[in-house]
C-alpha cells in the first residue's frame, strides 16, 4: 500500500483483507479438510 512517515522512520502499513475474502478462505479450508478426511477413511 505504501509507507507513512512517523517520527524517526517509516512504518509500512499492511493491507487488511476484506471479511468476504476471509470467509471464502475459511470455507475453502474446511472443504479441503473434508476431502482429505473422506479420502483417509476410504
MODELLER restraints for C-alpha pairs under 7 A, 6 or more apart:
rsr = mdl.restraints
at = mdl.atoms
rsr.add(forms.Gaussian(group=physical.xy_distance, feature=features.Distance(at['CA:1:A'], at['CA:13:A']), mean=6.59, stdev=0.5))
rsr.add(forms.Gaussian(group=physical.xy_distance, feature=features.Distance(at['CA:1:A'], at['CA:14:A']), mean=6.92, stdev=0.5))
rsr.add(forms.Gaussian(group=physical.xy_distance, feature=features.Distance(at['CA:1:A'], at['CA:15:A']), mean=6.66, stdev=0.5))
rsr.add(forms.Gaussian(group=physical.xy_distance, feature=features.Distance(at['CA:2:A'], at['CA:12:A']), mean=6.38, stdev=0.5))
rsr.add(forms.Gaussian(group=physical.xy_distance, feature=features.Distance(at['CA:2:A'], at['CA:13:A']), mean=6.39, stdev=0.5))
rsr.add(forms.Gaussian(group=physical.xy_distance, feature=features.Distance(at['CA:3:A'], at['CA:10:A']), mean=6.12, stdev=0.5))
rsr.add(forms.Gaussian(group=physical.xy_distance, feature=features.Distance(at['CA:3:A'], at['CA:11:A']), mean=5.70, stdev=0.5))
rsr.add(forms.Gaussian(group=physical.xy_distance, feature=features.Distance(at['CA:3:A'], at['CA:12:A']), mean=4.69, stdev=0.5))
rsr.add(forms.Gaussian(group=physical.xy_distance, feature=features.Distance(at['CA:3:A'], at['CA:13:A']), mean=6.06, stdev=0.5))
rsr.add(forms.Gaussian(group=physical.xy_distance, feature=features.Distance(at['CA:4:A'], at['CA:10:A']), mean=5.76, stdev=0.5))
rsr.add(forms.Gaussian(group=physical.xy_distance, feature=features.Distance(at['CA:4:A'], at['CA:11:A']), mean=5.63, stdev=0.5))
rsr.add(forms.Gaussian(group=physical.xy_distance, feature=features.Distance(at['CA:4:A'], at['CA:12:A']), mean=6.69, stdev=0.5))
rsr.add(forms.Gaussian(group=physical.xy_distance, feature=features.Distance(at['CA:5:A'], at['CA:11:A']), mean=6.60, stdev=0.5))
